[in-house]
C-alpha cells in the first residue's frame, strides 16, 4: 500500500525526499511499537531496519524496547534465585 501525504515545500527542501520518507517510516514504526500495535520485529520491518538497528533507534529516542514492570522483574529475579 502506498500513502501520500503533503508536506510544505520549505520542509522538504531541507532534506532529500528519500531521507524524509525513511524518517517518516521510522517514526511511524516507533509510534506503532510504542502503542503496542505491532511487535518489535514488525516495527523494524516497517522501518526498513533489522531488529538491532531498530532497538538502537528506539534507545536514541527514549522508546523502551522491553516492557517489564519492576514487580515482574523482582518476581523473575526471585524465581531465578530460588532455582539456583
C-alpha positions, 0 to 999 in steps of 0.5 A: 500500500502506498500513502501520500501525504503533503508536506510544505515545500520549505520542509522538504527542501531541507532534506532529500525526499528519500531521507524524509520518507525513511524518517517518516517510516521510522517514526511511524514504526516507533509510534506503532511499537510504542502503542503496542500495535505491532511487535518489535520485529514488525516495527523494524520491518516497517522501518526498513531496519533489522531488529538491532538497528531498530532497538538502537533507534528506539534507545536514541529516542527514549522508546523502551524496547522491553516492557517489564514492570519492576514487580515482574522483574523482582518476581523473575529475579526471585524465581531465578534465585530460588532455582539456583 
